[in-house]
Amino acid sequence: MERLVVARRVPQPHQRHDRHPQPVRVYNNSNVEGLAARAANDFRDAGWNVTMVKGYPYGIIYVPTVYFRPGTAEEEEAKQLGAEFNLRVEPRFEGIKDATPGIIVILTKDYNPKSK
């Protein structure tokens, strides 16, 4: 008896960032364990190019915020990300203004995207 094998291409999870090519780094500035990882998965599922997930212990951020370098391609994408996930959007502050290019998201315990 001959066996028929059907090959099927299965889309890889978290690989759809052609809509949003800017790298996104996600930081947790709360005591909520796994918050940055959860948000990173939310962002990836929506097509964002998340490249880093870690804690942010360098100060207190009071509101979940998306940061960008003004006048760069990051600015428009940061505004889109903020609108999509109900996050404040601001230019980078002094402590992160010289960080590697890309969008920076610093989360607080109040992260609760409207799209989820």
C-alpha positions as a Python dict, from the first residue, in 0.01 Angstrom:
ca = {
    (1, 'M'): (0, 0, 0),
    (2, 'E'): (139, 338, -101),
    (3, 'R'): (138, 617, 158),
    (4, 'L'): (54, 968, 54),
    (5, 'V'): (249, 1234, 238),
    (6, 'V'): (118, 1588, 221),
    (7, 'A'): (364, 1862, 304),
    (8, 'R'): (219, 2170, 460),
    (9, 'R'): (399, 2490, 548),
    (10, 'V'): (321, 2585, 905),
    (11, 'P'): (367, 2954, 984),
    (12, 'Q'): (625, 3014, 1252),
    (13, 'P'): (487, 3196, 1557),
    (14, 'H'): (621, 3543, 1626),
    (15, 'Q'): (776, 3583, 1279),
    (16, 'R'): (535, 3839, 1129),
    (17, 'H'): (711, 4171, 1175),
    (18, 'D'): (710, 4290, 816),
    (19, 'R'): (441, 4545, 908),
    (20, 'H'): (653, 4687, 1192),
    (21, 'P'): (1025, 4645, 1117),
    (22, 'Q'): (1159, 4866, 1399),
    (23, 'P'): (1314, 4661, 1680),
    (24, 'V'): (1116, 4678, 2004),
    (25, 'R'): (1275, 4624, 2345),
    (26, 'V'): (1033, 4551, 2630),
    (27, 'Y'): (1127, 4622, 2992),
    (28, 'N'): (939, 4540, 3312),
    (29, 'N'): (943, 4823, 3569),
    (30, 'S'): (708, 4650, 3812),
    (31, 'N'): (701, 4366, 4062),
    (32, 'V'): (467, 4169, 3836),
    (33, 'E'): (663, 3860, 3739),
    (34, 'G'): (657, 3783, 3367),
    (35, 'L'): (492, 4112, 3270),
    (36, 'A'): (746, 4201, 3001),
    (37, 'A'): (730, 3851, 2853),
    (38, 'R'): (349, 3862, 2841),
    (39, 'A'): (351, 4202, 2674),
    (40, 'A'): (626, 4093, 2433),
    (41, 'N'): (408, 3802, 2326),
    (42, 'D'): (112, 4038, 2281),
    (43, 'F'): (328, 4263, 2063),
    (44, 'R'): (474, 3974, 1861),
    (45, 'D'): (129, 3828, 1801),
    (46, 'A'): (30, 4166, 1656),
    (47, 'G'): (330, 4169, 1420),
    (48, 'W'): (582, 4375, 1619),
    (49, 'N'): (954, 4294, 1601),
    (50, 'V'): (1037, 4233, 1969),
    (51, 'T'): (1410, 4179, 2007),
    (52, 'M'): (1464, 4198, 2385),
    (53, 'V'): (1269, 4134, 2705),
    (54, 'K'): (1410, 4215, 3050),
    (55, 'G'): (1368, 4411, 3369),
    (56, 'Y'): (1418, 4786, 3407),
    (57, 'P'): (1566, 4855, 3753),
    (58, 'Y'): (1705, 5204, 3684),
    (59, 'G'): (1425, 5418, 3825),
    (60, 'I'): (1051, 5433, 3856),
    (61, 'I'): (828, 5480, 3553),
    (62, 'Y'): (471, 5549, 3662),
    (63, 'V'): (278, 5473, 3342),
    (64, 'P'): (341, 5207, 3074),
    (65, 'T'): (520, 5406, 2804),
    (66, 'V'): (661, 5363, 2455),
    (67, 'Y'): (976, 5568, 2390),
    (68, 'F'): (1126, 5676, 2057),
    (69, 'R'): (1403, 5893, 1915),
    (70, 'P'): (1236, 6205, 1766),
    (71, 'G'): (1277, 6252, 1394),
    (72, 'T'): (1345, 5885, 1323),
    (73, 'A'): (1135, 5604, 1178),
    (74, 'E'): (1082, 5495, 1540),
    (75, 'E'): (849, 5788, 1604),
    (76, 'E'): (560, 5684, 1380),
    (77, 'E'): (584, 5319, 1476),
    (78, 'A'): (598, 5408, 1847),
    (79, 'K'): (276, 5606, 1803),
    (80, 'Q'): (115, 5307, 1630),
    (81, 'L'): (227, 5068, 1903),
    (82, 'G'): (101, 5302, 2173),
    (83, 'A'): (-238, 5341, 2005),
    (84, 'E'): (-274, 4967, 1946),
    (85, 'F'): (-195, 4871, 2306),
    (86, 'N'): (-321, 5176, 2496),
    (87, 'L'): (26, 5294, 2602),
    (88, 'R'): (156, 5647, 2656),
    (89, 'V'): (408, 5753, 2387),
    (90, 'E'): (695, 5990, 2462),
    (91, 'P'): (1034, 6091, 2324),
    (92, 'R'): (1319, 5916, 2503),
    (93, 'F'): (1422, 6072, 2834),
    (94, 'E'): (1778, 6156, 2938),
    (95, 'G'): (1854, 5815, 3088),
    (96, 'I'): (1777, 5623, 2766),
    (97, 'K'): (1825, 5884, 2493),
    (98, 'D'): (2158, 5735, 2381),
    (99, 'A'): (2049, 5370, 2400),
    (100, 'T'): (2069, 5148, 2093),
    (101, 'P'): (1827, 5243, 1813),
    (102, 'G'): (1479, 5097, 1832),
    (103, 'I'): (1154, 5144, 2017),
    (104, 'I'): (1173, 5105, 2395),
    (105, 'V'): (867, 4999, 2596),
    (106, 'I'): (884, 5030, 2974),
    (107, 'L'): (592, 4863, 3146),
    (108, 'T'): (433, 4914, 3484),
    (109, 'K'): (180, 4701, 3671),
    (110, 'D'): (-90, 4897, 3488),
    (111, 'Y'): (-19, 4727, 3153),
    (112, 'N'): (-358, 4616, 3023),
    (113, 'P'): (-384, 4658, 2648),
    (114, 'K'): (-725, 4753, 2517),
    (115, 'S'): (-681, 4517, 2223),
    (116, 'K'): (-657, 4206, 2445),
}
